[in-house]
Amino acid sequence: MSILTFDKGQLGNLEYSLQHEMLATDRRGGYMSTTIVGCNTRRYHGLMVAPIDDSDRTYILLSSLDETVVQHDQSFNLALHRFRGVYEPRGHKYITDFRYTPCPTITYRVGDVVLRKELLWIHKRTQLMIRYTLVDAHSETKLRLRPFFAFRDKHALTHANMEADGRSYPVPCGVKCRLYESYPWLYLQTNRPDAEFIPAPDWYYGFEYSQELIRGHEGHEDLLTTGYFEAEMKKGESIIFSASTEEMKDCNSITEFYEASIDRRTHKIDFRSCLQHAARQMIIRRPGNRTEMLAGYTYLGVDGRATFIALPGITLEQGHKEDCMDVLDTMIREMRNGDFAGSASALREADAPLWFFWTLQNLEKHIGAKELWNRYGSVMKEVLEAYRRGFDGKVVLHENGLVWAWDDERPLTWMNTQLDGQALIPRRGYAVEINALWYNAVSYTLALAAKCGDKEFTARWKGMPAKTKASFMAKFMASDEGYPADYVNDSGADMSLRPNMIIAFGLDYTMFTEEQMFDMVLNVRQQLLTRRGLRTLSPLHPAYDSGEQEDWISREKARMNGAVWSWPLIFYIRTGFRLRGADFLPTAREIVESFEDELPTGCIGSLPEYHEPDPPFAPRGSVSSALSVGAMLQILDTIDRYEKPRRAKKSAAASKKTAKNR
């Protein structure tokens, strides 16, 4: 039985169905995303969202497609839209079934008419295909398909204007449309040569996106339709609709292409296979031999820190080491003076280049130390030397071996929430996770250099880890709280209990002994651990914010002052196994199992960016997050590594007992 099950009796309940979103991608930066009832609730929703040039910007071309069943001169619109707080039409009341795998499938019943709709987003092409099958009907039936176009950047909204071209131009089995000359042609075709396209250009005003309004953003736009397809259907017949930036040559090729594509789809039936599918959606192949990892869908782009943290789980857990190295190589090609470009630069994210070493530590398990050093050793040394030189005075390695980070314009740690241009959690100075990552990076590079015979580097850097550790313990452990400070600066130590310390415990090279970690982990478990991850701040802290209000300011305040993030769990799990070995397995399994009921909700088959800090831990942020998915896959892999020896031991014992009985 698939883990992705839905309450069929609730499909007509908008409070239920509008909280379930589906996502399909083309692995090139394009995607399809909407709710399971086809009502767009975000400006980022659309049936065809794709890049139109070599940049990483994506554009909503086809926003939605209205289906209307015509029978006995009566029309039944199966679509669902919201206009200024009113839902019209209300086609969700005809939905009787929804299935997600192998592709999203919706079944409608209108009187004696049963219509099945299967949505297929094609890999490695900018193409959406939808197959409509008339499962049952007892009289003459027509199907009408009306497309609504946006042709705008996914972060923007469009409004009625005189520049948009509402004309349609004939092509085999359909038409082509292009609202503006700077966009590519969009080919709308069907596999039915008798399907007629009736031109009827018109603007529809005031589409409302409820999630944007909740987030405090503008949430209304106008969409243009150029006309509609209409075709007669008999019981058992199907019609396939195709929207693509590439023209299909004839009607038969549409049918053949759809059938070949649907046969290649995998079934998402359990927790791991769902997450693996979500992970594959994060890797994007772009023109110019560029491979990148998206931080999430639908509004996040490429982020350096998120890439280095999540990449091992996103790629290596499935054995995709080539994808991992291709992403790294793309980022390395853009490096200058030991610093990565864009959001991976230390000038924007002080810890991002240090997470690069975390990725390499995981990659080494798949390619070996020698190959890793030959391929990335020089880059590792360049990054460390860059920290030693400093980054424009904003990120500086002090004489005491600790990394200091601060920028007046933006927060440099991952706790980077800003309100009115001001950092909500400044964390100026020495941050606990940045210095833990620094210690790990230097220690790991020294170990590899020694193993591969780089005596010059070893001699130059061998004293750094001890210096960093001594200074760290003196500054971060000066309090009698029993756990390290979150950050330290000239004003003293901030002892807020946050999950950042757990990173210091879970890295391969840690400055803490097991005895020290035991009591510290107890604090994390008691005050930060929830069934959805770790809170960003202890509930006992006066600044703790539960984010109970629906307005976006409240949510932003809670984002780093209480909200629960899943990705730090990988370091909590690693620490648990480090301290307790295989005895930690039941706890680790329980943590994983607590996430399984989330897969049919939110973005189906994936995990969100973060959650509210208190029950019921409502999802927030990006609906499908590389950080969350990558961490959970790494947790599963870690559990496997501890379970396999235990299973092997039990199996051997059972075999020995059987042999003895014989």
C-alpha positions as CSV (number, residue, x, y, z in Angstrom):
1,M,0.0,0.0,0.0
2,S,1.4,3.4,-1.0
3,I,2.2,5.9,1.8
4,L,0.5,8.6,-0.3
5,T,-3.1,8.0,0.6
6,F,-5.8,10.7,0.6
7,D,-9.2,11.1,2.2
8,K,-11.5,10.8,-0.8
9,G,-14.4,12.1,1.3
10,Q,-12.5,15.3,2.0
11,L,-11.5,16.2,-1.6
12,G,-14.5,18.5,-1.9
13,N,-13.5,20.3,1.4
14,L,-11.4,23.2,0.5
15,E,-9.8,23.5,3.9
16,Y,-8.4,20.0,3.2
17,S,-7.7,20.0,-0.5
18,L,-6.1,23.5,-0.8
19,Q,-3.4,22.4,1.8
20,H,-2.3,19.6,-0.6
21,E,0.0,20.7,-3.4
22,M,1.6,18.7,-6.2
23,L,4.9,19.3,-7.9
24,A,6.5,17.9,-11.1
25,T,9.7,19.1,-12.6
26,D,11.6,18.7,-15.9
27,R,15.1,18.6,-14.3
28,R,16.0,21.7,-16.3
29,G,14.6,24.4,-13.9
30,G,11.0,24.1,-15.0
31,Y,8.1,22.8,-13.1
32,M,4.3,22.3,-12.7
33,S,2.8,23.1,-9.3
34,T,-0.7,23.6,-8.0
35,T,-3.1,22.2,-5.5
36,I,-4.7,18.8,-5.9
37,V,-8.0,20.5,-7.0
38,G,-6.2,22.7,-9.6
39,C,-6.7,26.0,-7.7
40,N,-3.6,28.2,-7.7
41,T,-3.1,29.6,-4.2
42,R,0.4,31.1,-4.8
43,R,1.9,33.4,-7.4
44,Y,4.4,30.6,-8.0
45,H,1.7,28.1,-9.0
46,G,1.3,27.2,-12.6
47,L,0.9,24.3,-15.1
48,M,4.0,25.4,-17.0
49,V,6.7,27.3,-15.2
50,A,10.1,27.3,-17.0
51,P,13.3,29.2,-17.9
52,I,13.1,30.9,-21.3
53,D,16.8,31.7,-21.6
54,D,20.2,30.8,-20.2
55,S,19.6,32.6,-16.9
56,D,18.3,30.9,-13.7
57,R,15.1,33.0,-13.9
58,T,11.8,31.1,-14.5
59,Y,8.6,32.3,-15.9
60,I,5.0,31.2,-15.6
61,L,3.7,30.6,-19.2
62,L,0.6,28.5,-18.7
63,S,-1.1,29.4,-15.5
64,S,-4.1,27.0,-15.6
65,L,-6.4,25.1,-17.9
66,D,-10.2,25.0,-17.4
67,E,-12.0,21.8,-18.4
68,T,-15.7,22.0,-19.2
69,V,-17.9,19.0,-19.8
70,V,-20.8,19.8,-22.2
71,Q,-23.8,17.5,-22.3
72,H,-27.4,18.1,-23.3
73,D,-26.5,21.7,-24.0
74,Q,-25.5,22.1,-20.3
75,S,-21.9,23.1,-19.4
76,F,-20.2,21.9,-16.2
77,N,-16.9,23.7,-15.5
78,L,-14.5,21.5,-13.6
79,A,-12.1,24.3,-12.7
80,L,-11.6,26.1,-9.4
81,H,-10.5,29.7,-9.1
82,R,-10.7,32.3,-6.4
83,F,-11.7,35.9,-7.3
84,R,-11.7,38.5,-4.6
85,G,-12.5,36.0,-1.9
86,V,-15.1,34.1,-3.9
87,Y,-14.5,30.6,-5.5
88,E,-15.9,30.5,-9.0
89,P,-16.4,28.1,-10.7
90,R,-16.5,25.4,-8.0
91,G,-15.4,22.3,-10.0
92,H,-13.9,20.7,-6.9
93,K,-17.4,19.5,-6.0
94,Y,-17.2,17.0,-8.9
95,I,-13.9,15.4,-7.8
96,T,-14.3,11.8,-6.6
97,D,-10.7,10.6,-6.5
98,F,-7.1,11.8,-6.5
99,R,-4.0,9.7,-7.0
100,Y,-0.4,11.0,-7.1
101,T,1.6,8.1,-8.4
102,P,2.9,7.4,-11.1
103,C,1.5,10.8,-12.1
104,P,-1.1,13.1,-10.6
105,T,-4.6,11.7,-11.5
106,I,-7.9,13.4,-10.8
107,T,-11.3,11.7,-11.4
108,Y,-14.5,13.8,-11.8
109,R,-18.1,12.7,-11.8
110,V,-20.8,15.0,-13.4
111,G,-24.1,13.1,-13.4
112,D,-23.5,10.0,-15.4
113,V,-20.2,11.3,-16.8
114,V,-16.9,10.1,-15.3
115,L,-13.8,11.8,-16.6
116,R,-10.2,10.9,-15.6
117,K,-7.4,13.5,-15.9
118,E,-3.7,12.5,-15.8
119,L,-1.0,15.2,-15.7
120,L,2.4,14.5,-17.0
121,W,5.3,16.9,-16.9
122,I,8.0,15.7,-19.3
123,H,11.6,15.3,-18.2
124,K,14.3,17.2,-20.0
125,R,11.7,19.1,-22.1
126,T,9.6,22.2,-21.4
127,Q,6.4,20.2,-22.0
128,L,3.2,19.5,-20.1
129,M,0.9,16.7,-21.3
130,I,-2.6,15.9,-19.9
131,R,-4.6,12.9,-20.9
132,Y,-8.4,13.0,-20.4
133,T,-10.2,9.7,-20.6
134,L,-14.0,9.5,-20.7
135,V,-14.4,6.6,-18.3
136,D,-18.2,6.6,-18.5
137,A,-21.0,8.5,-20.3
138,H,-24.4,7.5,-21.6
139,S,-25.1,10.3,-24.1
140,E,-23.2,12.7,-26.4
141,T,-20.4,14.5,-24.5
142,K,-18.0,17.3,-25.4
143,L,-14.9,18.4,-23.6
144,R,-13.8,22.0,-23.8
145,L,-10.3,23.1,-22.7
146,R,-9.6,26.8,-22.1
147,P,-5.9,27.8,-21.3
148,F,-5.1,30.9,-19.2
149,F,-1.7,32.5,-19.8
150,A,0.5,34.7,-17.6
151,F,3.8,35.0,-19.5
152,R,5.6,36.7,-16.5
153,D,8.5,36.1,-14.0
154,K,7.3,33.7,-11.3
155,H,8.1,36.3,-8.6
156,A,5.9,38.9,-10.3
157,L,2.2,39.3,-11.1
158,T,0.6,40.3,-14.4
159,H,-2.3,42.6,-15.2
160,A,-4.4,43.4,-18.2
161,N,-2.5,45.4,-20.8
162,M,-2.6,46.5,-24.4
163,E,0.8,45.0,-25.3
164,A,-0.2,41.3,-24.8
165,D,-0.9,39.5,-28.1
166,G,-4.2,37.5,-27.7
167,R,-4.0,35.9,-31.2
168,S,-3.5,32.2,-31.9
169,Y,-1.7,30.9,-35.0
170,P,-2.5,27.5,-36.5
171,V,0.0,24.6,-36.3
172,P,-0.5,20.9,-36.8
173,C,-3.2,19.6,-34.4
174,G,-3.5,23.0,-32.6
175,V,-2.2,26.5,-32.3
176,K,0.8,28.5,-31.1
177,C,0.6,31.5,-28.8
178,R,3.0,34.1,-27.5
179,L,1.9,37.1,-25.5
180,Y,5.1,39.1,-25.8
181,E,7.9,39.0,-28.4
182,S,10.6,38.4,-25.8
183,Y,9.1,35.0,-25.0
184,P,9.2,31.7,-26.9
185,W,6.2,30.4,-28.7
186,L,4.0,28.1,-26.7
187,Y,2.5,25.3,-28.8
188,L,-0.9,24.0,-27.7
189,Q,-1.7,20.8,-29.5
190,T,-3.9,17.7,-29.1
191,N,-3.7,14.1,-30.4
192,R,-7.1,14.5,-31.9
193,P,-7.2,16.0,-35.5
194,D,-10.9,16.7,-35.0
195,A,-10.4,18.8,-31.9
196,E,-11.3,22.4,-33.0
197,F,-9.7,25.5,-31.5
198,I,-12.1,28.4,-31.3
199,P,-10.3,31.8,-31.0
200,A,-11.9,33.9,-28.2
201,P,-9.2,36.2,-26.7
202,D,-10.2,37.8,-23.4
203,W,-8.8,39.0,-20.1
204,Y,-10.1,37.5,-16.9
205,Y,-9.7,39.8,-13.9
206,G,-8.8,39.4,-10.3
207,F,-7.5,35.9,-9.8
208,E,-6.6,35.7,-6.1
209,Y,-3.8,33.8,-4.5
210,S,-4.6,33.3,-0.8
211,Q,-1.2,32.2,0.3
212,E,0.4,35.4,-1.0
213,L,-2.1,37.5,1.0
214,I,-1.3,35.5,4.1
215,R,2.4,36.2,3.6
216,G,1.6,39.9,3.3
217,H,2.3,40.1,-0.4
218,E,0.2,41.3,-3.3
219,G,-2.0,38.4,-4.4
220,H,-4.2,39.4,-7.4
221,E,-3.6,39.2,-11.1
222,D,-5.3,39.1,-14.5
223,L,-4.8,36.3,-17.0
224,L,-5.4,36.2,-20.7
225,T,-7.1,33.4,-22.6
226,T,-6.8,33.2,-26.4
227,G,-9.6,30.7,-26.9
228,Y,-10.5,27.1,-26.3
229,F,-10.3,23.6,-27.7
230,E,-13.5,21.5,-28.1
231,A,-13.9,17.9,-29.1
232,E,-16.6,15.2,-28.9
233,M,-15.7,12.2,-26.8
234,K,-17.2,8.7,-26.5
235,K,-17.0,6.3,-23.6
236,G,-13.5,4.9,-23.4
237,E,-11.9,7.5,-25.6
238,S,-9.0,9.7,-24.6
239,I,-7.7,13.1,-25.7
240,I,-4.2,14.2,-24.9
241,F,-3.5,17.9,-24.5
242,S,0.1,19.1,-25.0
243,A,1.6,22.5,-24.1
244,S,5.3,22.8,-25.1
245,T,7.9,25.3,-26.3
246,E,8.7,22.7,-28.9
247,E,6.2,21.8,-31.7
248,M,5.0,18.2,-32.0
249,K,5.1,17.2,-35.6
250,D,1.7,15.5,-35.8
251,C,-1.2,14.0,-33.7
252,N,0.2,10.5,-33.6
253,S,3.5,11.6,-32.2
254,I,1.7,13.2,-29.3
255,T,0.1,9.9,-28.3
256,E,3.3,8.0,-28.8
257,F,5.3,10.5,-26.8
258,Y,2.9,10.5,-23.9
259,E,2.7,6.7,-23.7
260,A,6.5,6.3,-23.8
261,S,6.9,9.0,-21.1
262,I,4.3,7.5,-18.7
263,D,5.9,4.1,-19.0
264,R,9.1,5.5,-17.6
265,R,7.5,7.0,-14.5
266,T,8.5,5.4,-11.1
267,H,6.0,4.7,-8.4
268,K,6.4,6.6,-5.1
269,I,5.2,4.0,-2.6
270,D,7.1,4.4,0.6
271,F,8.9,7.0,2.6
272,R,12.3,6.6,1.0
273,S,11.2,6.4,-2.6
274,C,9.1,9.6,-2.1
275,L,12.1,11.5,-0.7
276,Q,14.4,10.1,-3.4
277,H,12.0,11.4,-6.1
278,A,11.9,14.8,-4.3
279,A,15.7,14.8,-4.2
280,R,16.0,14.2,-7.9
281,Q,13.8,17.2,-8.5
282,M,16.4,19.5,-6.9
283,I,19.2,18.8,-9.3
284,I,19.0,21.1,-12.4
285,R,21.0,20.7,-15.6
286,R,21.3,24.0,-17.3
287,P,22.9,25.1,-20.7
288,G,26.7,25.7,-20.7
289,N,27.5,22.5,-18.8
290,R,26.1,23.9,-15.5
291,T,24.7,21.6,-12.9
292,E,23.0,23.2,-9.9
293,M,21.0,22.3,-6.9
294,L,17.9,24.3,-6.0
295,A,17.3,25.1,-2.4
296,G,13.6,24.3,-2.9
297,Y,10.3,24.8,-4.6
298,T,8.6,26.8,-5.6
299,Y,10.1,30.2,-4.8
300,L,13.7,29.4,-3.7
301,G,16.6,29.5,-6.1
302,V,20.2,28.3,-5.8
303,D,21.8,29.0,-2.4
304,G,25.4,28.2,-1.7
305,R,25.0,27.2,2.0
306,A,22.0,25.0,1.3
307,T,23.8,23.4,-1.6
308,F,26.8,22.3,0.4
309,I,24.6,21.2,3.4
310,A,22.0,19.2,1.4
311,L,24.0,17.9,-1.6
312,P,25.3,14.7,0.1
313,G,21.7,13.6,1.0
314,I,20.2,14.8,-2.3
315,T,22.8,13.0,-4.5
316,L,25.0,10.5,-2.7
317,E,22.3,8.6,-0.8
318,Q,21.0,7.4,-4.2
319,G,24.6,6.7,-5.5
320,H,24.5,9.7,-7.8
321,K,28.1,10.7,-7.2
322,E,28.4,12.2,-10.7
323,D,25.6,14.7,-9.9
324,C,27.4,15.7,-6.7
325,M,30.7,16.3,-8.4
326,D,29.0,18.1,-11.3
327,V,27.4,20.6,-8.9
328,L,30.7,21.1,-7.1
329,D,32.6,21.5,-10.4
330,T,30.1,24.1,-11.5
331,M,30.6,26.1,-8.3
332,I,34.4,25.7,-8.4
333,R,34.6,27.1,-12.0
334,E,33.2,30.4,-10.7
335,M,35.6,30.7,-7.7
336,R,37.9,33.7,-7.4
337,N,40.8,33.9,-4.9
338,G,39.6,31.0,-2.8
339,D,36.1,32.2,-2.5
340,F,33.0,30.9,-4.2
341,A,30.7,33.1,-6.2
342,G,27.1,34.4,-5.5
343,S,25.4,33.1,-2.4
344,A,28.2,30.6,-1.8
345,S,30.6,33.4,-1.1
346,A,31.8,34.0,2.5
347,L,30.9,37.6,2.0
348,R,27.2,36.7,1.8
349,E,27.2,33.5,3.9
350,A,30.2,33.3,6.2
351,D,30.0,29.6,6.7
352,A,29.1,28.5,3.1
353,P,32.6,27.7,1.9
354,L,33.2,25.7,5.1
355,W,30.2,23.5,4.4
356,F,32.0,22.6,1.2
357,F,34.3,20.4,3.3
358,W,31.2,18.7,4.8
359,T,30.2,17.7,1.2
360,L,33.6,16.4,0.5
361,Q,33.7,14.3,3.7
362,N,30.6,12.6,2.5
363,L,31.8,12.3,-1.1
364,E,35.0,10.6,0.1
365,K,33.0,7.5,1.1
366,H,32.0,7.1,-2.6
367,I,35.3,7.9,-4.5
368,G,38.0,7.4,-1.9
369,A,40.5,9.7,-0.3
370,K,43.1,9.7,-3.1
371,E,40.7,10.6,-5.9
372,L,39.1,13.2,-3.7
373,W,42.4,14.9,-2.9
374,N,43.6,14.8,-6.5
375,R,40.3,16.4,-7.6
376,Y,39.6,18.8,-4.8
377,G,42.8,19.1,-2.7
378,S,44.0,22.3,-4.3
379,V,40.6,23.9,-3.9
380,M,40.4,22.9,-0.2
381,K,43.7,24.6,0.4
382,E,42.7,27.7,-1.5
383,V,39.5,28.1,0.6
384,L,41.4,27.8,3.9
385,E,44.0,30.3,2.7
386,A,41.2,32.7,1.8
387,Y,39.9,32.5,5.4
388,R,43.4,33.1,6.7
389,R,43.6,36.3,4.5
390,G,40.1,37.4,5.4
391,F,37.1,38.6,3.4
392,D,37.0,42.4,3.2
393,G,37.1,42.7,7.0
394,K,33.7,41.1,7.3
395,V,34.9,37.5,7.8
396,V,38.3,37.4,9.5
397,L,40.4,34.6,11.0
398,H,41.8,36.2,14.2
399,E,45.2,35.3,15.7
400,N,43.5,33.1,18.3
401,G,42.4,30.7,15.5
402,L,38.7,31.7,15.6
403,V,36.6,33.1,12.7
404,W,34.9,36.4,13.3
405,A,31.9,37.3,11.0
406,W,29.8,40.5,10.7
407,D,28.4,42.7,8.0
408,D,26.4,45.8,8.8
409,E,24.2,45.2,5.8
410,R,23.1,41.6,6.2
411,P,23.4,38.7,8.7
412,L,26.1,36.2,7.7
413,T,25.0,33.1,9.5
414,W,22.2,30.8,8.5
415,M,19.9,32.6,11.0
416,N,19.6,35.5,8.6
417,T,16.0,36.8,9.1
418,Q,15.7,40.6,8.5
419,L,12.9,43.0,9.2
420,D,13.0,46.5,7.8
421,G,16.6,45.9,6.8
422,Q,17.7,45.0,10.3
423,A,19.0,41.6,11.4
424,L,16.5,40.0,13.8
425,I,19.3,37.8,15.3
426,P,22.6,39.7,14.7
427,R,25.0,37.0,16.1
428,R,27.9,39.4,15.5
429,G,31.3,37.9,16.3
430,Y,32.3,34.3,16.8
431,A,29.4,32.0,16.0
432,V,29.5,28.5,17.4
433,E,28.7,26.6,14.2
434,I,31.1,28.7,12.0
435,N,34.0,28.0,14.3
436,A,33.0,24.3,14.6
437,L,33.0,24.1,10.8
438,W,36.3,25.9,10.6
439,Y,37.9,23.4,13.0
440,N,36.4,20.5,11.0
441,A,37.6,21.9,7.7
442,V,41.2,22.4,8.8
443,S,41.3,19.1,10.6
444,Y,39.9,17.2,7.6
445,T,42.2,18.9,5.1
446,L,45.2,18.1,7.3
447,A,44.2,14.5,7.6
448,L,43.9,14.1,3.8
449,A,47.1,16.0,3.1
450,A,49.0,13.7,5.5
451,K,47.5,10.7,3.9
452,C,48.4,11.9,0.4
453,G,51.8,13.1,1.2
454,D,51.4,16.9,1.1
455,K,54.1,17.8,3.7
456,E,54.2,21.5,2.9
457,F,50.6,22.1,3.7
458,T,50.8,19.8,6.8
459,A,53.7,21.8,8.1
460,R,52.0,25.2,7.6
461,W,48.7,24.3,9.1
462,K,49.4,21.6,11.7
463,G,49.1,23.9,14.7
464,M,45.8,25.5,13.7
465,P,43.3,22.9,15.1
466,A,44.9,23.0,18.6
467,K,44.9,26.8,18.6
468,T,41.3,27.0,17.5
469,K,40.2,24.4,20.1
470,A,42.0,26.2,23.0
471,S,40.5,29.5,22.1
472,F,37.0,28.1,21.5
473,M,36.9,26.4,24.9
474,A,38.1,29.5,26.6
475,K,35.5,31.7,25.0
476,F,32.5,29.5,24.4
477,M,32.6,27.4,27.6
478,A,33.3,30.2,30.0
479,S,29.7,30.1,31.4
480,D,28.5,27.7,34.0
481,E,25.4,26.9,31.9
482,G,26.8,23.6,30.8
483,Y,26.7,24.2,27.1
484,P,28.6,26.4,24.7
485,A,27.6,30.0,23.9
486,D,25.7,30.5,20.7
487,Y,28.0,33.3,19.8
488,V,30.7,35.5,21.5
489,N,31.7,39.1,20.9
490,D,33.2,42.0,22.7
491,S,30.0,42.4,24.7
492,G,30.3,38.9,26.1
493,A,28.7,35.5,25.4
494,D,25.2,34.9,24.2
495,M,23.9,31.8,26.0
496,S,20.6,31.5,24.1
497,L,19.9,27.8,23.6
498,R,19.7,27.2,19.9
499,P,20.4,24.2,17.7
500,N,23.7,25.6,16.3
501,M,25.7,23.7,19.0
502,I,24.5,20.4,17.7
503,I,26.3,21.0,14.4
504,A,29.6,21.2,16.5
505,F,28.8,17.8,18.0
506,G,27.8,16.0,14.8
507,L,30.7,17.0,12.5
508,D,33.4,14.4,11.7
509,Y,36.0,16.4,13.6
510,T,34.6,17.9,16.9
511,M,36.3,19.9,19.6
512,F,34.1,18.2,22.3
513,T,34.7,15.0,24.2
514,E,31.9,12.5,24.5
515,E,31.6,13.2,28.2
516,Q,31.0,16.9,27.5
517,M,28.4,16.2,24.9
518,F,26.2,13.9,27.0
519,D,24.9,16.7,29.2
520,M,24.7,19.2,26.4
521,V,22.6,16.8,24.2
522,L,20.2,16.4,27.1
523,N,19.5,20.2,27.0
524,V,18.9,20.0,23.2
525,R,16.5,17.0,23.7
526,Q,14.5,18.6,26.5
527,Q,14.1,22.1,25.1
528,L,14.6,22.0,21.3
529,L,13.7,18.5,20.0
530,T,10.2,18.1,18.5
531,R,8.6,15.5,16.2
532,R,9.4,17.8,13.2
533,G,13.0,18.8,14.0
534,L,14.8,21.2,16.3
535,R,13.4,24.5,17.5
536,T,15.6,27.5,16.7
537,L,15.3,28.8,20.3
538,S,14.3,27.3,23.6
539,P,10.7,27.9,24.7
540,L,12.2,29.1,28.1
541,H,13.9,32.0,26.4
542,P,12.0,35.4,26.7
543,A,12.4,36.0,22.9
544,Y,10.8,32.7,22.0
545,D,8.0,33.3,19.4
546,S,5.5,30.6,18.6
547,G,4.3,32.4,15.4
548,E,0.7,31.8,16.2
549,Q,-0.5,34.9,14.3
550,E,-1.3,34.4,10.6
551,D,0.4,37.7,9.5
552,W,3.8,37.5,7.8
553,I,5.6,39.7,10.3
554,S,4.8,37.3,13.1
555,R,5.9,34.4,11.0
556,E,9.2,36.1,10.1
557,K,9.9,36.8,13.8
558,A,9.2,33.2,14.7
559,R,11.3,31.8,11.8
560,M,14.5,31.9,13.8
561,N,13.1,32.5,17.3
562,G,11.3,29.2,17.8
563,A,10.4,27.7,14.4
564,V,11.3,24.1,13.9
565,W,13.9,23.2,11.2
566,S,14.5,19.6,10.1
567,W,17.9,19.7,8.6
568,P,19.9,20.0,12.0
569,L,18.4,16.6,12.9
570,I,21.2,14.9,10.9
571,F,23.7,16.3,13.4
572,Y,21.5,15.3,16.3
573,I,21.2,11.8,14.9
574,R,25.0,11.6,14.2
575,T,25.7,12.7,17.8
576,G,23.3,10.2,19.2
577,F,25.0,7.3,17.3
578,R,28.4,8.7,18.3
579,L,27.4,8.6,22.0
580,R,25.3,5.4,22.1
581,G,26.2,3.4,19.1
582,A,23.6,0.9,17.8
583,D,21.6,1.5,21.0
584,F,20.4,4.8,19.5
585,L,18.6,2.9,16.7
586,P,15.1,2.9,18.3
587,T,15.3,6.7,18.9
588,A,16.5,7.3,15.4
589,R,13.8,5.2,13.9
590,E,11.1,7.0,16.0
591,I,12.3,10.3,14.7
592,V,12.1,9.2,11.1
593,E,8.6,7.6,11.6
594,S,7.3,10.9,13.0
595,F,7.8,12.4,9.5
596,E,6.0,9.7,7.5
597,D,2.5,11.2,8.0
598,E,3.7,14.5,6.5
599,L,4.3,13.1,3.0
600,P,0.7,13.1,1.8
601,T,0.2,16.7,3.1
602,G,1.7,20.0,2.0
603,C,3.8,19.4,-1.1
604,I,3.0,15.7,-1.7
605,G,5.9,13.4,-1.4
606,S,8.3,16.0,0.0
607,L,9.2,18.0,3.2
608,P,8.9,21.7,3.8
609,E,11.5,24.2,4.7
610,Y,10.5,24.5,8.4
611,H,7.5,24.2,10.8
612,E,5.8,26.2,13.4
613,P,7.4,25.5,16.8
614,D,4.3,24.2,18.7
615,P,1.8,21.5,17.9
616,P,0.5,20.7,15.4
617,F,3.7,22.0,13.8
618,A,2.2,23.5,10.7
619,P,4.5,23.6,7.7
620,R,6.0,26.9,6.7
621,G,8.4,28.3,4.1
622,S,9.3,26.5,0.9
623,V,6.9,23.6,0.3
624,S,9.7,21.3,-0.9
625,S,13.0,21.9,0.7
626,A,16.4,20.5,-0.3
627,L,17.7,21.0,3.2
628,S,14.9,18.9,4.8
629,V,14.8,16.2,2.1
630,G,18.6,15.9,2.0
631,A,18.9,15.6,5.8
632,M,16.2,13.0,6.1
633,L,17.8,10.9,3.3
634,Q,21.1,11.1,5.2
635,I,19.4,10.1,8.4
636,L,18.0,7.0,6.6
637,D,21.4,6.2,5.3
638,T,23.0,6.6,8.7
639,I,20.4,4.3,10.2
640,D,21.1,1.7,7.5
641,R,24.8,1.7,8.4
642,Y,24.0,0.8,12.0
643,E,21.2,-1.6,11.2
644,K,23.1,-3.8,8.7
645,P,25.7,-5.1,11.1
646,R,22.9,-5.8,13.7
647,R,20.8,-7.7,11.1
648,A,23.9,-9.6,9.9
649,K,24.7,-10.6,13.5
650,K,21.1,-11.8,14.1
651,S,21.1,-13.7,10.8
652,A,24.4,-15.4,11.7
653,A,23.0,-16.3,15.1
654,A,19.9,-17.8,13.6
655,S,21.9,-19.8,11.1
656,K,24.1,-21.1,13.9
657,K,21.1,-22.1,15.9
658,T,19.5,-23.9,12.9
659,A,22.6,-25.8,12.2
660,K,22.9,-26.9,15.9
661,N,19.3,-28.1,15.9
662,R,20.0,-30.2,12.9
